[in-house]
């Protein structure tokens, strides 16, 4: 199983891909992963693992790949730190740019019927570069505002207490539409109490 040279990232010469296809495998360090992560995330310590396959279909390449990675994040509700174990999946057909984009006459379309293609891509100068697709798959696989779990109660907006640990002493938040009514009721109750004394 040939390994990807990380200095070349994910670029391959089409003419060097055998008709039988090739399997791909690479470990990618945190420096590669970091710029792809949304602001809420930072890379974890262990490297990302990429596996995939390129198959020849005429002068085009059929690509399937998976990237498994770890990223640290702060829950957007309770601000506690967690580690997300992510899996980004990708696939696509890379066709030669110099040919008509809408008429790829030499493709054996029967070979593609059972393949679920996310998109079609084009290459030029005989080189296919998969890096943009891999990078995009990582980005869209992550929630921009991650939470630790659906049941997370978050922090009290007034005192900052973690409501997952225990209820705070702030009491229920009053609907602002009734704030004036509550103040009037409190004032009236206070006067009534004074009159009774």
PEFEN-V91157 format. One record per residue. OMEGA is omega in degrees with one decimal (* if undefined). NEAR is the number of other C-alpha atoms within 8 Angstrom. D_LAST is the distance of its C-alpha to the last C-alpha in Angstrom with 1 decimal. Layout:
omega;near;d_last
OMEGA;NEAR;D_LAST
OMEGA;NEAR;D_LAST
//
This chain:
omega;near;d_last
-176.9;6;91.1
179.3;7;91.3
177.3;7;88.4
173.8;10;87.0
-174.0;8;87.8
177.8;8;84.3
178.1;4;86.0
-178.4;7;87.2
-174.0;8;83.9
-178.5;11;84.6
-178.5;10;87.7
171.9;9;90.8
-176.5;9;94.2
-176.8;11;94.8
-179.9;6;98.5
177.6;6;97.7
-178.6;12;95.7
179.1;8;98.1
178.9;6;98.5
-179.1;6;97.0
177.5;10;93.8
171.9;11;92.0
-176.4;10;89.0
177.4;13;86.6
178.6;12;84.5
168.6;11;82.7
-176.3;8;80.0
-173.9;11;77.9
-175.2;9;76.0
179.1;12;72.5
177.2;6;73.9
-174.3;8;75.2
-170.2;11;72.0
-176.6;9;69.4
-179.3;6;69.9
-173.0;10;69.7
172.6;13;66.2
-173.1;8;63.1
-176.5;6;60.7
-172.3;10;58.5
168.3;10;61.5
-178.5;10;63.9
171.4;11;67.0
-173.9;10;67.0
-173.4;6;69.6
-178.0;8;72.2
174.1;11;74.6
-179.6;13;74.5
177.8;11;77.3
171.5;13;79.2
-179.1;11;81.6
179.7;11;83.4
172.5;11;86.7
177.4;13;88.9
178.1;12;91.5
171.8;13;94.2
-171.3;10;94.4
175.8;8;97.3
176.0;9;96.5
-179.3;12;92.8
175.5;13;90.5
-173.4;12;88.0
170.8;13;85.2
-178.3;11;82.7
177.4;11;80.4
175.7;11;77.4
176.3;13;75.4
-174.3;11;73.2
177.4;11;70.9
178.5;14;67.8
175.5;12;65.0
176.4;12;61.8
172.3;12;58.6
177.9;13;54.9
-177.4;13;52.8
176.4;9;51.2
-173.8;9;48.0
177.2;11;47.5
174.8;8;49.9
-178.8;6;51.6
179.3;8;55.4
175.8;9;57.8
178.3;9;61.5
174.4;8;62.8
-172.0;8;66.2
174.0;10;67.7
177.2;10;70.7
-180.0;10;72.1
-177.1;9;74.9
172.6;12;77.3
-179.4;12;80.5
177.1;12;82.6
179.0;12;86.1
-176.8;13;87.6
-177.7;12;90.4
-178.4;11;92.8
-173.0;9;91.5
177.3;5;94.9
179.9;7;95.2
-176.8;7;93.6
-175.8;6;89.9
179.9;4;90.1
177.1;6;93.6
-168.1;9;94.2
-173.9;4;97.4
178.8;5;98.5
173.6;9;95.4
-171.3;8;95.9
177.9;6;92.9
180.0;5;93.6
-173.6;7;92.6
-172.0;7;89.1
-176.1;6;88.2
-178.4;5;86.4
175.9;5;84.6
-176.3;5;81.1
174.5;8;81.2
-174.6;7;78.1
173.7;7;80.1
-177.7;9;83.5
-178.2;8;84.3
178.3;8;87.4
175.2;12;89.3
-178.3;9;92.0
176.3;4;94.8
-177.1;9;95.1
174.9;10;91.9
178.2;12;88.8
-175.1;9;85.6
-168.1;8;82.9
-179.1;9;80.3
-179.4;7;78.3
178.1;8;77.9
-179.3;10;76.9
179.5;9;74.4
179.7;9;72.8
177.0;11;72.6
-176.0;13;70.6
-175.5;10;68.2
178.6;7;67.5
-174.8;9;67.0
174.6;10;63.8
179.5;6;60.3
177.9;7;59.1
-173.8;7;55.5
174.1;11;56.2
-177.0;10;53.7
176.7;7;54.1
-176.6;5;53.4
-175.5;5;52.0
-177.1;4;49.0
-178.4;10;48.0
176.8;9;44.2
-179.2;11;44.7
174.3;10;42.3
-178.6;10;38.6
-178.1;5;38.8
-175.9;5;35.7
177.8;7;36.3
-179.6;7;39.9
177.1;8;39.6
-175.6;13;42.5
174.0;11;41.0
-178.1;8;44.1
-179.6;5;43.2
175.8;6;39.5
176.8;8;36.5
-177.0;10;34.7
-177.2;4;30.9
-178.0;7;30.5
-178.7;5;29.6
179.9;4;31.0
-177.4;5;31.9
174.9;6;30.1
-176.3;6;32.4
179.5;5;32.4
-178.3;5;32.6
-176.4;8;29.0
-179.6;9;27.6
179.1;7;26.4
179.9;7;24.8
179.1;8;22.9
178.5;8;21.7
179.1;8;20.5
179.5;8;18.8
179.3;8;17.1
180.0;8;15.9
178.9;8;14.7
179.0;8;12.8
179.3;8;11.2
-179.8;8;10.1
178.9;8;8.9
-178.8;8;6.6
-179.1;7;5.3
-178.0;6;5.4
179.6;5;3.8
*;4;0.0
//
